[in-house]
Amino acid sequence: MRGGAIRRAFCDLGTLSSLGIQMKGIVVRKGEYRTRAQRLINGEFQPHDLSTLLLFLREHSNGMETVRDVGHMLGHSDARTKGVSLERVNDHYEIASFHMPRFAKGADRDLNLHDAPPRMLEAFDATFRLLGDDVLMRETGLTRAQASTRLTRIRRKFVRKSDGRLEWGRPEMHRKELALIQCLNSVIISQPAYSGEDFFNEFVSLLKRHGFMDDGQEDQLARRKPLIVLFAIAAMHGVRYIMPDGNQVEAEAGWVSGFGGALLWVSGKMRVTGLDIDLGFPIFETDLRAADWCEDYDPARRHMSWLVPIELTSQGRIRTIE
């Protein structure tokens, strides 16, 4: 065997040895993850167990985007540039940035298609993604597929002026195009990226898929559901989302009062460009009552967002860190 072949043989053996060690490490860690999951299932709540599990599951999420999203918030909490919640935050940001200046005091509420805002089409795209098929059909007479085709054609018919604003560049407009533009211009939609129920169901599914929990343990883990959802709230609080224009939206945990009482949620807070106002919209909604799960709950405050760091205690309650 020549020297080059000998060296290659030793290299291959070394590679195989390294892979063997790595595979053994994965098996060992999976045993650890199962132990941590079983502790949670059996009633021993340790926030570090959930953190460790979610950091693993974010890289082995099998397409389950909510678990991946929360896991990435633990690993990259400084600023989010991708993820399912970022997509929803970006949609809300585009819609609010388009509508709010028009509705400000003294603003022209009518949309002038010969002098439209620079990011009007991005706002239309965002509204289209959130709009229900039934509303779309009722307002335009178009199915989603038909409306998508029309919207693509509409984009091509606008031209950008020297000042960056948009202008309709054709002498005529088809009635279906006008109906679609009027529909997308007339609604402001606010929907969370996902709910506590969505997150918990995906978490359970992944624990089973990876062998960290067994069939028949679902009811046991369901009793820990509030703690798992509370952990996600604490993980999301303070995360910053980077918008396409470079501005940021910050996630703020808190509660909002409605028919179910004061329920915990996470909202996104943005500053509307050109206006001295902050605007909030939902990112993560839950059915958890703030009175049951927050150490500093104040019934006199119907709506509240924490402006300081928070944590989840080993007793399973959210408290501020000051």
N, C-alpha and C positions, 0 to 999 in steps of 0.2 A: 504494500500500500504506500503510495507516494505521500510526501509530507503534507500537500494540500488536502488530500483525501483524509489523512489522519486528523488534521486540524478540524476539518468539517465534521468528522465522526464525533470528536470530543465536543464540538459545539452543539451537535444535535443531542448528544447525551445530556449536556448541561441544560439545554432548553427543556428536554423532557423532565429532567429532575426538578427544574424550576416550576414547570407546570404542575408536577405532582404535588409540590409543596403548596402551590396556590390552591389547587383543588382541595387538598386536605384542609387548608385554612378556611375555605368557603363552607365545607361540611361542618367544621367546628363552630364557625360563626352562626350557621343555620341552627345548630343546637342551642346556641345562646339565645337566638331570636325566639325559638319555640319556648324556652324557659321564661323569657320575659313576657311573651304573650300569655302563657299559662298562668303566670302570677297575676296578670291583669284580669283574666277570665275568672280566676278563683277569688278575687276580691282584694288582692294586695295591690293597692294603687301607688305607683311610683312614677312621677312625671318623666323621669329619665328613661324608663322602659318604653313609654310612648315615643319619646324623641328618637331613641335608637331604632325602634321598629320603623318609624316613618322615614328616617334617613336611608334605611335599606329599601323600603318599598318604593321610594321615589325613583330608584334606578331599576326596579323590577315591577313596574306598575301594570304591565300587560295592557296598555291603552286606557287605564282607568285614570282620567285626568285630574279628578279632584284630589285624590290621595297624592298624586305626583305633585300637584300644585302646592299643597300644604307642606309636603316634604321639602320642596325647594325653598319655601319660605324659611324653614329652619336652617338650611344650608347656605342660603344666600339672602339674608334678611335685609341687607343694605339697600338694594334696588333690584326691581324685577323688570326684566326686558323680554320675558316670554312666559307663557303659561295661560291656562284657560281663564283665570281671573283677570289677567292683564288684557285679554281680548275683550272681555265685557267692560272693564274700566275704560279702555280706549273708546269703545262704542259710546258709552255715556259721556265721555269727555268731548267727543266730536259733536254729539247732539247738543249738549249744553253750550259749547263754545259757539255753535251756529245760532241757536235760538235766543240765548239770554241777552246779548247785545241788542237784538231787534226789539225785545220787549222791555228794555230799559226805558226810563222816563225820557220822553222826547224822541225816541227812536221811531223810525218808520216801520210799522208792523207788516206792511205789504212787501212781498218778495218781488224785487225788480230783476227779471231774468236778463236784462241788458246791463246790470251792474250788481251782480250777485257776490256774496262773500267768497274769498279765495278757497275755503275748504267746504263749500256747500256740497260738493259731490261726495266727499268723505262722510259728511253728516247723513246724506241720503243713503249711502251704503250701510252705515251703522243702523239707521232706522229700518231699512229693509231686512237686515238680519234679525231684528227683534220683533218685527211686525208679524202678527198671526196670519195664517193663510185665509182664515175666514174674513178678517178685516180687509185684507188685500183684495179678495174677490168682491166683497161688498162695495168697496170704494172705487175700484178700477175695472171690475169685470175680467180681471186677469188671474190666471193661475200663477203660482210662484215661478214656474219655469218660464212662462210667457213674460212675466214682469221682469225677470232677470235678463232676458234677451232685450226687452225694451230699455232697461236701465243701461245696458252696455251701449246701445245705440245713442241714448241721450248723452252719455259721457262724451262721445265722439263729436257731438254737435255743439258743444260749448267750446269757446276759444278763450284763452287767457289774455287779458289786456296788459298794457305796459305797466300798470300799477299793481298787477297781480290778481285783480278781481276778474270775475267770469262774465262772459256775455254769450247769449244764444246766437249762434253763427249761421242760422238758416232763415230764409224768408218765411217759412211756414212751420207749423208744429202739428203733428198728428194728434187727434183728439185723445187717443190712448196714452200718448206721451204726456199730454197736459194733465190727464186724470192721474197718472202715476206721480208726476211732479207735485200736484196739489195734495195727493195723499201723503207723500213722504215729507212734505213741508208743513202739514197741519197737525201732526201728532208728536208728542214727546213721551217716550216710553222709558220706564225705569224698571229694570228686572235684575235681581241678584245673579251672580255667576253660578252659584249653587247653594244648596241648603245643608243644614246639619244632617238631615236625613240622607241626602245624596252622599255626603262624605262618609257617614257611618256605614252605609250599605256597601260602598266600595271597599272600605277598610276591612269589613268582615269577609267579603269575597276574596280579597288578597291574602288574608291570614289563612283561609282554607286552601287556597291555591298553592301556597308555599308550604303547607303542612304544619303551620304554627298553631292551628286549632283543629279540632276534630268535629265530625258530624255529631250533632246532638248537643253541642256547647253553645248554640246560638242564643238560647234564652239566658244563659249565664252572662254572656257578653252583653246582651241587651240591657242588663241591669247596670252596666258600666257606661252605657251610651252617653249620658249627660257629661261624664268626665272626659270622654273622648272628644266630644264636641267642644267642651270648654277649652280643652288643650288646643284645638284648632283656632279658636278665637284668640287665645293668648299668642299663638304663633303668628297670626296675621297682623295683630296690632302693631302699628309703627312701620310696617313695610311700605316702601316708596315705589311707585310705578312710574317709569319713564315714558312720557308721551312722545309721539312722532315729532312734535315741534320743540322738543327739549324741555318742556315744562314737566312738573311732577304732580302726581296725585298721591296723597298719603292715606293709608288705611287706618281707621280709628275704630276701636271697639267701644261699645256702649250699649244703651238700650233705647228702644222706641216704644211708645205706648200706642196700643190699638185695642181691638175688641178682645184680644187674649191677655190684656194687661201689659205690663212693661216687659218686653221680650228682648233678650240679648241678640245683638247683631254686630256686623262689621260694615262700616260705610266707608266710602271714598270721599275725601275732602279735596276740592279743587278751587283755585282762585280763577274767576272768570276774567280772561284777558281784557284789559281796557275798562273794567268795572271794579269798584272797590267792594266786592262782595265775595263771600265764600259760598260754595254750593256743595251739598252732600247727596250721595246716591248709594243704594245698597250694593254690597259685594257678596256678603254671606249672611243668610237669615237662619234663625233657629226658633224652636218653640220653647226655649228655656226661659223661665221667669227670673228676672233679675233679682227679685226679692228672695228667691231660694238659693241663689248661687253667687251673690256678690257681697263681700263684707261691708262695703260702704254704700249699699243701696239706699237711696233717698226717695221715698214715695212722693215727695213734693216736686220732684223733677220728672216730668213726663218724658222728656227726651234728654239724653246725656251721652257725651263722648269723652272718654278719658284722654287727657292731654299729657299724661305722664306714663312711663312704663308700667306694665302690669305683669303679674305672674299668677300661675295656678298653684295653690298650696297643696301639700300632701293630703289635706283634709278635703280637697276637691272644691275649693272656692276661689274665685278671682279676687285679688286684692292689688292695690297700687304699690309701686315701689318708689318711695320718695326719699 
